[in-house]
Amino acid sequence: MSTPLYLGIDLLAGSRYEGYSFLDQAVSELSAIDAPTRGLWLALGPLYQLLVLLFGVGAQLAAGRDRRLRIAASGPPRPPRSV
């Protein structure tokens, strides 16, 4: 559900941004501070994030006690932050 939603947000916002090129511009430009589509992106973005979070929770729950599946459900390890 999250992937079609993300694509839908991208397509909708891109179509409402006059002069926006899907081939030549980054998707982050749709939510940039002065972008005309920022409000749309900020309104629908949290729904996408919630769906991704729920997928992760569901994957963790489905993994049960299987350590390998729990590690796979958590995603790749993050590099340490530099101070």
C-alpha positions as CSV (number, residue, x, y, z in Angstrom):
1,M,0.0,0.0,0.0
2,S,2.8,2.5,0.8
3,T,4.5,2.2,-2.6
4,P,1.4,2.9,-4.7
5,L,0.7,5.8,-2.3
6,Y,4.2,7.2,-2.7
7,L,4.0,7.0,-6.5
8,G,0.5,8.6,-6.4
9,I,1.8,11.5,-4.3
10,D,4.8,11.9,-6.6
11,L,2.6,11.9,-9.7
12,L,0.0,14.2,-8.3
13,A,2.5,16.7,-6.9
14,G,4.6,16.6,-10.1
15,S,1.6,17.2,-12.2
16,R,0.6,20.3,-10.1
17,Y,4.1,21.8,-10.2
18,E,4.3,23.9,-13.4
19,G,7.5,23.2,-15.2
20,Y,8.5,20.2,-13.0
21,S,10.2,17.4,-15.0
22,F,10.1,13.9,-13.6
23,L,13.3,13.1,-15.6
24,D,15.4,16.1,-14.8
25,Q,14.4,17.1,-11.2
26,A,14.6,15.3,-7.9
27,V,11.5,14.3,-6.0
28,S,12.7,16.3,-3.0
29,E,12.0,19.5,-5.1
30,L,8.3,18.8,-4.7
31,S,8.5,19.4,-1.0
32,A,11.1,22.2,-1.0
33,I,10.4,25.3,1.1
34,D,9.2,27.4,-1.8
35,A,7.6,24.7,-3.9
36,P,4.0,25.2,-4.8
37,T,3.3,21.5,-4.0
38,R,4.9,21.6,-0.5
39,G,1.6,21.6,1.3
40,L,0.3,18.6,-0.6
41,W,3.5,16.7,0.0
42,L,3.4,17.6,3.7
43,A,-0.2,16.6,4.0
44,L,0.1,13.2,2.4
45,G,3.7,12.3,3.4
46,P,2.9,11.3,7.0
47,L,0.3,8.8,5.7
48,Y,3.1,7.2,3.6
49,Q,5.4,7.1,6.6
50,L,2.8,5.6,8.8
51,L,2.2,2.8,6.3
52,V,5.9,2.0,6.1
53,L,6.1,2.0,9.9
54,L,3.2,-0.4,10.1
55,F,4.8,-2.7,7.5
56,G,7.9,-2.8,9.7
57,V,5.9,-3.6,12.8
58,G,4.0,-6.3,10.9
59,A,7.3,-7.8,9.6
60,Q,8.7,-7.9,13.1
61,L,5.6,-9.5,14.5
62,A,5.5,-12.1,11.7
63,A,9.1,-13.0,12.4
64,G,8.3,-14.1,15.9
65,R,11.3,-15.7,17.6
66,D,13.3,-16.3,14.4
67,R,16.3,-14.1,14.9
68,R,17.3,-14.1,11.2
69,L,13.8,-12.9,10.1
70,R,13.8,-10.2,12.8
71,I,17.1,-8.9,11.6
72,A,15.9,-9.0,8.0
73,A,12.7,-7.2,9.0
74,S,14.7,-4.5,10.7
75,G,16.5,-3.5,7.5
76,P,20.2,-2.9,7.0
77,P,22.3,-1.7,9.9
78,R,22.8,2.1,10.0
79,P,26.3,3.5,10.0
80,P,27.4,5.2,13.2
81,R,26.8,8.9,13.4
82,S,29.8,11.2,13.4
83,V,29.9,13.7,16.3
